[in-house]
Amino acid sequence: MRSIGEMARASGLSVSALRFYDGAGVFAPAVVDPHTGYRWYADEQLPDARLLTRLRRVGVPLAGIVRILTGTPAEGRAELDAHLRRLEDGLSDARRELSAVRALLDSREFPMPQTRLTVPAARLAAALDAVRFAAPADAALPAVAGIFLDAEDGVLHLVATDRYRLAVADCPAALDGPAVSALLPTALADAARALLDDSEEAELVLDGGTFTVRAGGRELSGAPVDHDFPDYRRLLHLEPTHRLTLTADQLHGMLTAVEPTVETRSQDGVDFPVSALTATADDALPGASPADLLVHVNRDFLLEAVAGADQLVLELGGPIAPLAIRFPAREDTFSLLMPTRR
């Protein structure tokens, strides 16, 4: 048997790290002296401790470490592949942000060039409709009060959030000029949406502090909101533990079968209905805990997010993790719903 100090020296983990991983239920000692509380580790635990050291160095989250240490080799490799994808996504996001920073630095010396986007009007209209429910019109929330346009690599991302929910929809775009982003006031986005009916193609132009949309022989212009938008990209790579596939009718049945509770939002004193969604072991993804999982959400927000859908997929990651809502028929649309705190 090894003392905690001996295990720390042999594994490369610190004593405090071993205590933390024991308390977190990740890596427990073989024996704990009931009188002194001293931790003792078996020799056969050393390979796992050294593996834990390496997993810690590359930032594998606690849940992933548990799945690697307790799962089969195949499950461990799948977890490593998932973590590698997260790292690659993070690196791509970092490169994108650095590119934006460089563009901002360049704009101090040189005028920002105009960017012109040509998009199918119907696709843009559908994307605006898909995110509109999450776009607040409250001018007291200028950092999020609008729809965010983020154009790059032939895709226009549309994002809206009121801090309680987030919606993302994509549409193809021919980009003429540098990658660009802008936060449109909700009223301006609504006015732009009204131009798209009965049009085949729309043209969006971002030129300094002016946004212009042209469609069907009509045109309107306005000024984007001069505020940074929250970093939505990091929320697109959540790792769910449970996935439920169901129809919108089934979801409505689940929500109406039990009377919702009523909670009051501390930020503004608004009452809202809360429904509980339950996921079971049958809905668990490989490597997930077999225990049932319960998450509480704003019922009205959930119904708004799935309006007009037929088939949908709910992805749960835990009682305090965002609920992800996906649509098999609309793979370019994605929503998140923040859980209520209970």
Sequence and secondary structure as in RCSB ss.txt:
>XXXX:A:sequence
MRSIGEMARASGLSVSALRFYDGAGVFAPAVVDPHTGYRWYADEQLPDARLLTRLRRVGVPLAGIVRILTGTPAE
GRAELDAHLRRLEDGLSDARRELSAVRALLDSREFPMPQTRLTVPAARLAAALDAVRFAAPADAALPAVAGIFLD
AEDGVLHLVATDRYRLAVADCPAALDGPAVSALLPTALADAARALLDDSEEAELVLDGGTFTVRAGGRELSGAPV
DHDFPDYRRLLHLEPTHRLTLTADQLHGMLTAVEPTVETRSQDGVDFPVSALTATADDALPGASPADLLVHVNRD
FLLEAVAGADQLVLELGGPIAPLAIRFPAREDTFSLLMPTRR
>XXXX:A:secstr
 EEHHHHHHHHS  HHHHHHHHHTTSS  SEE TTT  EEE GGGHHHHHHHHHHHHTT  HHHHHHHHHS HHH
HHHHHHHHHHHHHHHHHHHHHHHHHHHHHHHHHHS    EEEEEEHHHHHHHHHHHGGG    TT TTTSEEEEE
EETTEEEEEEE SSEEEEEEEE EEESS EEEEEEHHHHHHHHHT TT SEEEEEEETTEEEEEETTEEEEE  B
 S     GGGGG   SEEEEEEHHHHHHHHHHS  EEEE TTT  EEEEEEEEE GGGB TT  SS EEEEEEHH
HHHHHTTT SEEEEEE  TTS EEEE TT TTEEEEE     
